[in-house]
């Protein structure tokens, strides 16, 4: 599998449409375009790299946006039955996103407020 970080040396399929990939230099989450457009907000997709029919979120910090918006993936990331899944979500993801993508949070909550107020 080709990625923005080079050829994948390891691919872990989390579910249909999303994989965690590792390359010799880097890695991250790669989502099929259809999967990403159905599950991620526009603010999140804008911070991924769109390459043809995929969106890529690097493992340094952008992966946190995906786990923030697709909560059931946290179990796959942390481990099934892990009691720290909620703690991980609240503290770790929030800290990463606040530090690296503060403008995302403003857009995300504005979009959520708008969609909840629509008739």
LUMVEX-103709 format. One record per atom (N, C-alpha, C, O, CB): residue number from 1; residue in one letter; x, y, z. Coordinates in pm, whole numbers, padded with zeros to 5 digits. Last residue first. Glycine has a CB too. Layout:
BEGIN
<site NUM,A,<X,Y,Z>>
...
This chain:
BEGIN
<site 119,X,<-03384,02309,01206>>
<site 119,X,<-03516,02245,01219>>
<site 119,X,<-03524,02115,01141>>
<site 119,X,<-03628,02048,01141>>
<site 119,X,<-03628,02339,01172>>
<site 118,X,<-03064,02326,01369>>
<site 118,X,<-03143,02327,01245>>
<site 118,X,<-03275,02256,01265>>
<site 118,X,<-03280,02153,01334>>
<site 118,X,<-03065,02261,01131>>
<site 117,X,<-02914,02292,01592>>
<site 117,X,<-03016,02397,01595>>
<site 117,X,<-03103,02398,01471>>
<site 117,X,<-03207,02465,01468>>
<site 117,X,<-02950,02531,01611>>
<site 116,X,<-02726,02100,01534>>
<site 116,X,<-02823,02069,01640>>
<site 116,X,<-02937,02170,01641>>
<site 116,X,<-03046,02138,01688>>
<site 116,X,<-02754,02065,01776>>
<site 115,X,<-02571,02223,01341>>
<site 115,X,<-02652,02109,01300>>
<site 115,X,<-02755,02073,01406>>
<site 115,X,<-02861,02020,01373>>
<site 115,X,<-02563,01989,01271>>
<site 114,X,<-02450,02428,01497>>
<site 114,X,<-02533,02461,01381>>
<site 114,X,<-02625,02344,01346>>
<site 114,X,<-02744,02364,01324>>
<site 114,X,<-02443,02498,01260>>
<site 113,X,<-02302,02282,01682>>
<site 113,X,<-02407,02372,01729>>
<site 113,X,<-02504,02404,01617>>
<site 113,X,<-02625,02406,01637>>
<site 113,X,<-02347,02501,01784>>
<site 112,X,<-02121,02153,01508>>
<site 112,X,<-02213,02074,01591>>
<site 112,X,<-02329,02160,01638>>
<site 112,X,<-02444,02115,01635>>
<site 112,X,<-02138,02014,01712>>
<site 111,X,<-01985,02377,01405>>
<site 111,X,<-02061,02290,01315>>
<site 111,X,<-02162,02207,01393>>
<site 111,X,<-02276,02193,01349>>
<site 111,X,<-01966,02197,01236>>
<site 110,X,<-01864,02466,01638>>
<site 110,X,<-01955,02555,01565>>
<site 110,X,<-02043,02473,01471>>
<site 110,X,<-02163,02499,01461>>
<site 110,X,<-01875,02660,01485>>
<site 109,X,<-01702,02248,01701>>
<site 109,X,<-01814,02282,01790>>
<site 109,X,<-01912,02378,01723>>
<site 109,X,<-02032,02370,01749>>
<site 109,X,<-01761,02343,01919>>
<site 108,X,<-01525,02257,01473>>
<site 108,X,<-01602,02136,01508>>
<site 108,X,<-01723,02171,01593>>
<site 108,X,<-01834,02129,01562>>
<site 108,X,<-01512,02034,01582>>
<site 107,X,<-01406,02511,01488>>
<site 107,X,<-01487,02473,01372>>
<site 107,X,<-01579,02356,01404>>
<site 107,X,<-01697,02356,01367>>
<site 107,X,<-01397,02437,01253>>
<site 106,X,<-01272,02485,01736>>
<site 106,X,<-01368,02593,01713>>
<site 106,X,<-01462,02558,01598>>
<site 106,X,<-01583,02575,01609>>
<site 106,X,<-01294,02725,01684>>
<site 105,X,<-01107,02263,01684>>
<site 105,X,<-01209,02255,01789>>
<site 105,X,<-01314,02364,01772>>
<site 105,X,<-01432,02339,01792>>
<site 105,X,<-01145,02266,01927>>
<site 104,X,<-00937,02364,01484>>
<site 104,X,<-01029,02254,01454>>
<site 104,X,<-01142,02251,01557>>
<site 104,X,<-01259,02239,01520>>
<site 104,X,<-00954,02118,01453>>
<site 103,X,<-00776,02545,01616>>
<site 103,X,<-00877,02598,01525>>
<site 103,X,<-00979,02491,01486>>
<site 103,X,<-01095,02523,01458>>
<site 103,X,<-00809,02654,01399>>
<site 102,X,<-00600,02375,01752>>
<site 102,X,<-00698,02454,01828>>
<site 102,X,<-00809,02512,01739>>
<site 102,X,<-00923,02526,01784>>
<site 102,X,<-00628,02567,01900>>
<site 101,X,<-00427,02139,01701>>
<site 101,X,<-00536,02182,01612>>
<site 101,X,<-00640,02267,01685>>
<site 101,X,<-00758,02234,01681>>
<site 101,X,<-00604,02061,01549>>
<site 100,X,<-00232,02086,01897>>
<site 100,X,<-00196,02085,01755>>
<site 100,X,<-00301,02145,01662>>
<site 100,X,<-00267,02197,01556>>
<site 100,X,<-00169,01946,01712>>
<site 99,X,<-00360,02123,02151>>
<site 99,X,<-00225,02173,02124>>
<site 99,X,<-00198,02188,01975>>
<site 99,X,<-00147,02291,01931>>
<site 99,X,<-00122,02080,02186>>
<site 98,X,<-00608,02002,02126>>
<site 98,X,<-00599,02141,02172>>
<site 98,X,<-00464,02202,02138>>
<site 98,X,<-00455,02320,02101>>
<site 98,X,<-00623,02149,02323>>
<site 97,X,<-00533,01741,02050>>
<site 97,X,<-00608,01826,01957>>
<site 97,X,<-00597,01973,01997>>
<site 97,X,<-00578,02059,01911>>
<site 97,X,<-00756,01782,01953>>
<site 96,X,<-00399,01654,02281>>
<site 96,X,<-00332,01654,02151>>
<site 96,X,<-00401,01751,02056>>
<site 96,X,<-00336,01832,01990>>
<site 96,X,<-00330,01511,02090>>
<site 95,X,<-00601,01680,02479>>
<site 95,X,<-00472,01750,02491>>
<site 95,X,<-00402,01761,02357>>
<site 95,X,<-00350,01868,02323>>
<site 95,X,<-00382,01679,02592>>
<site 94,X,<-00802,01510,02381>>
<site 94,X,<-00828,01651,02401>>
<site 94,X,<-00699,01732,02409>>
<site 94,X,<-00689,01840,02351>>
<site 94,X,<-00910,01671,02528>>
<site 93,X,<-00669,01262,02391>>
<site 93,X,<-00714,01318,02264>>
<site 93,X,<-00738,01468,02275>>
<site 93,X,<-00697,01544,02187>>
<site 93,X,<-00842,01249,02217>>
<site 92,X,<-00617,01243,02674>>
<site 92,X,<-00512,01237,02573>>
<site 92,X,<-00555,01302,02442>>
<site 92,X,<-00484,01387,02389>>
<site 92,X,<-00473,01093,02548>>
<site 91,X,<-00873,01277,02809>>
<site 91,X,<-00752,01352,02841>>
<site 91,X,<-00652,01356,02726>>
<site 91,X,<-00607,01464,02686>>
<site 91,X,<-00686,01294,02963>>
<site 90,X,<-01082,01125,02686>>
<site 90,X,<-01104,01257,02744>>
<site 90,X,<-00975,01336,02760>>
<site 90,X,<-00972,01454,02725>>
<site 90,X,<-01170,01243,02876>>
<site 89,X,<-00964,00885,02594>>
<site 89,X,<-01039,00974,02506>>
<site 89,X,<-01046,01114,02561>>
<site 89,X,<-01020,01211,02490>>
<site 89,X,<-01178,00920,02482>>
<site 88,X,<-00851,00776,02823>>
<site 88,X,<-00768,00803,02705>>
<site 88,X,<-00837,00906,02616>>
<site 88,X,<-00775,01001,02568>>
<site 88,X,<-00739,00672,02627>>
<site 87,X,<-01080,00735,02972>>
<site 87,X,<-00977,00827,03021>>
<site 87,X,<-00889,00871,02905>>
<site 87,X,<-00856,00989,02892>>
<site 87,X,<-00892,00760,03132>>
<site 86,X,<-01201,00537,02815>>
<site 86,X,<-01267,00666,02837>>
<site 86,X,<-01168,00771,02883>>
<site 86,X,<-01171,00884,02835>>
<site 86,X,<-01380,00651,02941>>
<site 85,X,<-00999,00333,02825>>
<site 85,X,<-01047,00386,02697>>
<site 85,X,<-01115,00522,02714>>
<site 85,X,<-01088,00614,02636>>
<site 85,X,<-01146,00287,02632>>
<site 84,X,<-00909,00204,03052>>
<site 84,X,<-00860,00339,03028>>
<site 84,X,<-00911,00400,02899>>
<site 84,X,<-00870,00511,02865>>
<site 84,X,<-00710,00338,03027>>
<site 83,X,<-00998,-00055,03057>>
<site 83,X,<-01071,00042,03137>>
<site 83,X,<-01027,00186,03111>>
<site 83,X,<-01100,00279,03144>>
<site 83,X,<-01054,00010,03283>>
<site 82,X,<-01034,-00245,02770>>
<site 82,X,<-00939,-00164,02847>>
<site 82,X,<-01015,-00058,02925>>
<site 82,X,<-01089,00021,02866>>
<site 82,X,<-00833,-00098,02753>>
<site 81,X,<-01188,-00397,02601>>
<site 81,X,<-01207,-00413,02745>>
<site 81,X,<-01114,-00331,02831>>
<site 81,X,<-01114,-00345,02953>>
<site 81,X,<-01190,-00554,02780>>
<site 80,X,<-00946,-00392,02349>>
<site 80,X,<-01081,-00432,02389>>
<site 80,X,<-01086,-00453,02539>>
<site 80,X,<-01000,-00520,02597>>
<site 80,X,<-01125,-00559,02314>>
<site 79,X,<-00739,-00110,02314>>
<site 79,X,<-00752,-00252,02344>>
<site 79,X,<-00892,-00282,02395>>
<site 79,X,<-00948,-00207,02474>>
<site 79,X,<-00648,-00296,02447>>
<site 78,X,<-00683,00132,02193>>
<site 78,X,<-00638,00110,02330>>
<site 78,X,<-00641,-00038,02367>>
<site 78,X,<-00556,-00085,02442>>
<site 78,X,<-00724,00190,02427>>
<site 77,X,<-00783,00092,01929>>
<site 77,X,<-00654,00159,01952>>
<site 77,X,<-00597,00124,02088>>
<site 77,X,<-00479,00090,02100>>
<site 77,X,<-00669,00310,01940>>
<site 76,X,<-01029,-00026,01953>>
<site 76,X,<-00928,-00093,01871>>
<site 76,X,<-00789,-00037,01901>>
<site 76,X,<-00690,-00110,01898>>
<site 76,X,<-00962,-00078,01721>>
<site 75,X,<-01146,00173,02110>>
<site 75,X,<-01132,00037,02165>>
<site 75,X,<-01027,-00039,02087>>
<site 75,X,<-00944,-00109,02146>>
<site 75,X,<-01267,-00038,02162>>
<site 74,X,<-01156,00385,01936>>
<site 74,X,<-01070,00395,02054>>
<site 74,X,<-01046,00259,02116>>
<site 74,X,<-00938,00232,02168>>
<site 74,X,<-01131,00488,02158>>
<site 73,X,<-01350,00345,01750>>
<site 73,X,<-01214,00307,01713>>
<site 73,X,<-01118,00314,01832>>
<site 73,X,<-01010,00254,01828>>
<site 73,X,<-01163,00397,01602>>
<site 72,X,<-01580,00456,01853>>
<site 72,X,<-01564,00311,01866>>
<site 72,X,<-01425,00263,01824>>
<site 72,X,<-01385,00152,01860>>
<site 72,X,<-01670,00240,01781>>
<site 71,X,<-01558,00736,01792>>
<site 71,X,<-01524,00683,01924>>
<site 71,X,<-01506,00532,01932>>
<site 71,X,<-01424,00485,02010>>
<site 71,X,<-01628,00722,02019>>
<site 70,X,<-01463,00931,01577>>
<site 70,X,<-01512,00794,01559>>
<site 70,X,<-01479,00717,01687>>
<site 70,X,<-01383,00640,01689>>
<site 70,X,<-01448,00725,01431>>
<site 69,X,<-01356,01173,01656>>
<site 69,X,<-01484,01173,01585>>
<site 69,X,<-01543,01034,01563>>
<site 69,X,<-01661,01021,01533>>
<site 69,X,<-01467,01240,01453>>
<site 68,X,<-01121,01101,01788>>
<site 68,X,<-01213,01196,01852>>
<site 68,X,<-01352,01184,01789>>
<site 68,X,<-01453,01184,01859>>
<site 68,X,<-01161,01341,01838>>
<site 67,X,<-00989,00949,01600>>
<site 67,X,<-01040,00883,01719>>
<site 67,X,<-01138,00971,01796>>
<site 67,X,<-01228,00920,01862>>
<site 67,X,<-00926,00842,01809>>
<site 66,X,<-00928,01157,01418>>
<site 66,X,<-01008,01042,01376>>
<site 66,X,<-01069,00973,01498>>
<site 66,X,<-01188,00943,01499>>
<site 66,X,<-00923,00942,01294>>
<site 65,X,<-00766,01324,01567>>
<site 65,X,<-00891,01376,01512>>
<site 65,X,<-00985,01262,01474>>
<site 65,X,<-01106,01270,01496>>
<site 65,X,<-00863,01465,01390>>
<site 64,X,<-00542,01169,01616>>
<site 64,X,<-00630,01201,01728>>
<site 64,X,<-00765,01254,01680>>
<site 64,X,<-00867,01233,01745>>
<site 64,X,<-00563,01302,01821>>
<site 63,X,<-00394,01166,01385>>
<site 63,X,<-00474,01047,01414>>
<site 63,X,<-00576,01076,01525>>
<site 63,X,<-00683,01015,01528>>
<site 63,X,<-00383,00930,01456>>
<site 62,X,<-00233,01392,01399>>
<site 62,X,<-00359,01401,01326>>
<site 62,X,<-00450,01280,01349>>
<site 62,X,<-00572,01291,01334>>
<site 62,X,<-00332,01416,01177>>
<site 61,X,<00013,01333,01530>>
<site 61,X,<-00096,01398,01603>>
<site 61,X,<-00231,01394,01530>>
<site 61,X,<-00335,01394,01596>>
<site 61,X,<-00060,01539,01631>>
<site 60,X,<00174,01127,01423>>
<site 60,X,<00229,01221,01520>>
<site 60,X,<00118,01289,01600>>
<site 60,X,<00127,01301,01722>>
<site 60,X,<00316,01326,01450>>
<site 59,X,<00059,00979,01225>>
<site 59,X,<00055,00926,01360>>
<site 59,X,<00115,01019,01465>>
<site 59,X,<00107,00990,01584>>
<site 59,X,<00126,00797,01364>>
<site 58,X,<-00155,01151,00987>>
<site 58,X,<-00026,01102,01037>>
<site 58,X,<-00031,01069,01185>>
<site 58,X,<-00113,01122,01260>>
<site 58,X,<00082,01205,01011>>
<site 57,X,<-00405,01049,00792>>
<site 57,X,<-00385,01125,00916>>
<site 57,X,<-00261,01070,00984>>
<site 57,X,<-00261,00957,01033>>
<site 57,X,<-00512,01116,01010>>
<site 56,X,<-00539,01060,00467>>
<site 56,X,<-00434,01010,00555>>
<site 56,X,<-00417,01107,00673>>
<site 56,X,<-00415,01229,00656>>
<site 56,X,<-00300,00994,00478>>
<site 55,X,<-00793,00941,00259>>
<site 55,X,<-00750,01048,00349>>
<site 55,X,<-00647,00988,00443>>
<site 55,X,<-00666,00877,00493>>
<site 55,X,<-00873,01111,00428>>
<site 54,X,<-00826,00829,-00085>>
<site 54,X,<-00801,00811,00058>>
<site 54,X,<-00774,00944,00129>>
<site 54,X,<-00738,01045,00067>>
<site 54,X,<-00683,00716,00079>>
<site 53,X,<-00829,00845,-00360>>
<site 53,X,<-00948,00791,-00293>>
<site 53,X,<-00925,00763,-00145>>
<site 53,X,<-00995,00681,-00086>>
<site 53,X,<-00992,00664,-00363>>
<site 52,X,<-00615,01105,-00376>>
<site 52,X,<-00697,01020,-00460>>
<site 52,X,<-00822,00974,-00387>>
<site 52,X,<-00909,01055,-00355>>
<site 52,X,<-00619,00900,-00507>>
<site 51,X,<-00557,01207,-00074>>
<site 51,X,<-00477,01153,-00184>>
<site 51,X,<-00563,01058,-00265>>
<site 51,X,<-00581,00942,-00227>>
<site 51,X,<-00349,01082,-00131>>
<site 50,X,<-00571,01446,00163>>
<site 50,X,<-00653,01377,00066>>
<site 50,X,<-00565,01336,-00052>>
<site 50,X,<-00506,01421,-00119>>
<site 50,X,<-00773,01466,00019>>
<site 49,X,<-00470,01446,00486>>
<site 49,X,<-00419,01462,00349>>
<site 49,X,<-00506,01379,00256>>
<site 49,X,<-00513,01257,00269>>
<site 49,X,<-00269,01419,00338>>
<site 48,X,<-00665,01629,00730>>
<site 48,X,<-00602,01508,00677>>
<site 48,X,<-00546,01539,00540>>
<site 48,X,<-00572,01645,00483>>
<site 48,X,<-00702,01390,00671>>
<site 47,X,<-00797,01858,00778>>
<site 47,X,<-00667,01843,00843>>
<site 47,X,<-00598,01712,00809>>
<site 47,X,<-00485,01687,00852>>
<site 47,X,<-00683,01854,00992>>
<site 46,X,<-01040,01833,00654>>
<site 46,X,<-00951,01940,00607>>
<site 46,X,<-00810,01924,00665>>
<site 46,X,<-00714,01973,00606>>
<site 46,X,<-01008,02077,00645>>
<site 45,X,<-01164,01638,00810>>
<site 45,X,<-01112,01600,00679>>
<site 45,X,<-01016,01705,00624>>
<site 45,X,<-00920,01671,00555>>
<site 45,X,<-01228,01580,00581>>
<site 44,X,<-01241,01798,01032>>
<site 44,X,<-01143,01690,01047>>
<site 44,X,<-01081,01653,00912>>
<site 44,X,<-00959,01640,00901>>
<site 44,X,<-01208,01565,01111>>
<site 43,X,<-01430,01977,00916>>
<site 43,X,<-01310,02027,00985>>
<site 43,X,<-01202,01920,01005>>
<site 43,X,<-01083,01950,00994>>
<site 43,X,<-01349,02083,01120>>
<site 42,X,<-01621,01789,00815>>
<site 42,X,<-01537,01864,00722>>
<site 42,X,<-01414,01922,00794>>
<site 42,X,<-01304,01917,00739>>
<site 42,X,<-01617,01978,00656>>
<site 41,X,<-01619,01488,01013>>
<site 41,X,<-01667,01622,00981>>
<site 41,X,<-01573,01686,00879>>
<site 41,X,<-01459,01641,00860>>
<site 41,X,<-01677,01709,01109>>
<site 40,X,<-01642,01145,00916>>
<site 40,X,<-01565,01258,00969>>
<site 40,X,<-01627,01390,00926>>
<site 40,X,<-01680,01402,00815>>
<site 40,X,<-01419,01250,00924>>
<site 39,X,<-01805,00954,00793>>
<site 39,X,<-01786,00951,00938>>
<site 39,X,<-01713,01070,00999>>
<site 39,X,<-01722,01093,01119>>
<site 39,X,<-01712,00830,00973>>
<site 38,X,<-01822,00978,00517>>
<site 38,X,<-01943,00937,00589>>
<site 38,X,<-01928,00955,00741>>
<site 38,X,<-02028,00968,00810>>
<site 38,X,<-01975,00791,00557>>
<site 37,X,<-01566,01043,00442>>
<site 37,X,<-01672,01140,00415>>
<site 37,X,<-01802,01105,00486>>
<site 37,X,<-01883,01194,00513>>
<site 37,X,<-01697,01150,00266>>
<site 36,X,<-01429,00808,00517>>
<site 36,X,<-01399,00936,00581>>
<site 36,X,<-01513,01035,00561>>
<site 36,X,<-01553,01104,00656>>
<site 36,X,<-01269,00995,00524>>
<site 35,X,<-01544,00617,00343>>
<site 35,X,<-01548,00598,00488>>
<site 35,X,<-01530,00733,00558>>
<site 35,X,<-01607,00768,00648>>
<site 35,X,<-01439,00498,00534>>
<site 34,X,<-01474,00725,00092>>
<site 34,X,<-01614,00702,00127>>
<site 34,X,<-01632,00691,00278>>
<site 34,X,<-01725,00749,00335>>
<site 34,X,<-01666,00575,00059>>
<site 33,X,<-01188,00719,00109>>
<site 33,X,<-01262,00845,00095>>
<site 33,X,<-01407,00830,00138>>
<site 33,X,<-01459,00913,00212>>
<site 33,X,<-01255,00894,-00051>>
<site 32,X,<-01043,00518,00361>>
<site 32,X,<-01102,00527,00228>>
<site 32,X,<-01187,00653,00223>>
<site 32,X,<-01250,00690,00322>>
<site 32,X,<-01188,00399,00195>>
<site 31,X,<-00776,00629,00562>>
<site 31,X,<-00918,00604,00549>>
<site 31,X,<-00961,00612,00404>>
<site 31,X,<-00919,00703,00332>>
<site 31,X,<-00999,00702,00635>>
<site 30,X,<-00505,00557,00753>>
<site 30,X,<-00546,00581,00615>>
<site 30,X,<-00692,00536,00603>>
<site 30,X,<-00726,00421,00632>>
<site 30,X,<-00454,00504,00512>>
<site 29,X,<-00304,00676,01012>>
<site 29,X,<-00431,00617,00974>>
<site 29,X,<-00464,00655,00831>>
<site 29,X,<-00451,00771,00792>>
<site 29,X,<-00544,00661,01070>>
<site 28,X,<00054,00624,01001>>
<site 28,X,<-00068,00688,01047>>
<site 28,X,<-00191,00609,01007>>
<site 28,X,<-00183,00492,00972>>
<site 28,X,<-00076,00828,00995>>
<site 27,X,<00407,00694,00956>>
<site 27,X,<00287,00614,00945>>
<site 27,X,<00166,00692,00992>>
<site 27,X,<00175,00812,01020>>
<site 27,X,<00300,00485,01024>>
<site 26,X,<00759,00672,00888>>
<site 26,X,<00646,00733,00957>>
<site 26,X,<00527,00639,00949>>
<site 26,X,<00543,00518,00935>>
<site 26,X,<00612,00872,00897>>
<site 25,X,<00972,00530,00765>>
<site 25,X,<00996,00663,00820>>
<site 25,X,<00883,00717,00908>>
<site 25,X,<00909,00799,00995>>
<site 25,X,<01018,00758,00708>>
<site 24,X,<00879,00281,00680>>
<site 24,X,<01012,00290,00743>>
<site 24,X,<01035,00425,00812>>
<site 24,X,<01112,00433,00908>>
<site 24,X,<01120,00267,00639>>
<site 23,X,<00535,00283,00795>>
<site 23,X,<00634,00287,00688>>
<site 23,X,<00772,00294,00755>>
<site 23,X,<00779,00313,00876>>
<site 23,X,<00611,00409,00591>>
<site 22,X,<00224,00152,00881>>
<site 22,X,<00358,00186,00927>>
<site 22,X,<00449,00183,00806>>
<site 22,X,<00442,00091,00725>>
<site 22,X,<00408,00089,01040>>
<site 21,X,<-00121,00223,00920>>
<site 21,X,<-00008,00183,00838>>
<site 21,X,<00122,00232,00900>>
<site 21,X,<00128,00339,00961>>
<site 21,X,<-00022,00235,00695>>
<site 20,X,<-00439,00121,00992>>
<site 20,X,<-00321,00184,01052>>
<site 20,X,<-00203,00132,00973>>
<site 20,X,<-00185,00011,00959>>
<site 20,X,<-00308,00152,01207>>
<site 19,X,<-00734,00179,00798>>
<site 19,X,<-00617,00098,00834>>
<site 19,X,<-00513,00184,00905>>
<site 19,X,<-00502,00304,00880>>
<site 19,X,<-00556,00032,00709>>
<site 18,X,<-01069,00158,00695>>
<site 18,X,<-00967,00228,00773>>
<site 18,X,<-00858,00133,00818>>
<site 18,X,<-00883,00023,00868>>
<site 18,X,<-01031,00296,00895>>
<site 17,X,<-01243,00002,00550>>
<site 17,X,<-01232,00143,00515>>
<site 17,X,<-01129,00220,00595>>
<site 17,X,<-01104,00337,00565>>
<site 17,X,<-01362,00208,00531>>
<site 16,X,<-01338,-00223,00790>>
<site 16,X,<-01346,-00194,00647>>
<site 16,X,<-01343,-00044,00624>>
<site 16,X,<-01429,00029,00672>>
<site 16,X,<-01474,-00255,00587>>
<site 15,X,<-01098,-00177,01054>>
<site 15,X,<-01229,-00219,01005>>
<site 15,X,<-01235,-00181,00858>>
<site 15,X,<-01145,-00114,00807>>
<site 15,X,<-01348,-00153,01088>>
<site 14,X,<-00824,-00189,01077>>
<site 14,X,<-00905,-00172,01198>>
<site 14,X,<-01050,-00210,01172>>
<site 14,X,<-01117,-00268,01258>>
<site 14,X,<-00897,-00027,01247>>
<site 13,X,<-00561,-00358,00951>>
<site 13,X,<-00696,-00317,00915>>
<site 13,X,<-00780,-00310,01042>>
<site 13,X,<-00805,-00412,01106>>
<site 13,X,<-00759,-00414,00811>>
<site 12,X,<-00242,-00264,00937>>
<site 12,X,<-00335,-00326,01031>>
<site 12,X,<-00473,-00271,00998>>
<site 12,X,<-00499,-00152,01015>>
<site 12,X,<-00295,-00298,01181>>
<site 11,X,<00048,-00312,00762>>
<site 11,X,<-00087,-00258,00752>>
<site 11,X,<-00176,-00335,00848>>
<site 11,X,<-00184,-00458,00842>>
<site 11,X,<-00142,-00267,00604>>
<site 10,X,<00385,-00230,00711>>
<site 10,X,<00288,-00304,00791>>
<site 10,X,<00154,-00234,00780>>
<site 10,X,<00146,-00111,00789>>
<site 10,X,<00332,-00316,00940>>
<site 9,X,<00510,-00081,00530>>
<site 9,X,<00576,-00206,00565>>
<site 9,X,<00485,-00293,00651>>
<site 9,X,<00506,-00414,00661>>
<site 9,X,<00708,-00178,00640>>
<site 8,X,<00402,00121,00263>>
<site 8,X,<00372,00063,00393>>
<site 8,X,<00449,-00068,00413>>
<site 8,X,<00452,-00154,00325>>
<site 8,X,<00222,00039,00408>>
<site 7,X,<00602,00363,00105>>
<site 7,X,<00539,00231,00097>>
<site 7,X,<00522,00172,00236>>
<site 7,X,<00615,00172,00317>>
<site 7,X,<00624,00137,00008>>
<site 6,X,<00533,00702,00218>>
<site 6,X,<00609,00598,00149>>
<site 6,X,<00534,00466,00148>>
<site 6,X,<00416,00460,00184>>
<site 6,X,<00745,00580,00215>>
<site 5,X,<00358,00873,00327>>
<site 5,X,<00487,00857,00398>>
<site 5,X,<00575,00752,00332>>
<site 5,X,<00681,00717,00386>>
<site 5,X,<00462,00820,00544>>
<site 4,X,<00122,00859,00199>>
<site 4,X,<00196,00985,00185>>
<site 4,X,<00335,00976,00247>>
<site 4,X,<00421,01061,00222>>
<site 4,X,<00120,01099,00250>>
<site 3,X,<00143,00519,00064>>
<site 3,X,<00091,00618,00157>>
<site 3,X,<00165,00750,00134>>
<site 3,X,<00261,00754,00057>>
<site 3,X,<00106,00571,00305>>
<site 2,X,<00062,00214,-00092>>
<site 2,X,<00134,00341,-00095>>
<site 2,X,<00064,00441,-00005>>
<site 2,X,<-00059,00446,00001>>
<site 2,X,<00145,00395,-00241>>
<site 1,X,<00084,-00118,00000>>
<site 1,X,<00000,00000,00000>>
<site 1,X,<00089,00124,00000>>
<site 1,X,<00179,00137,00082>>
<site 1,X,<-00096,00000,00122>>
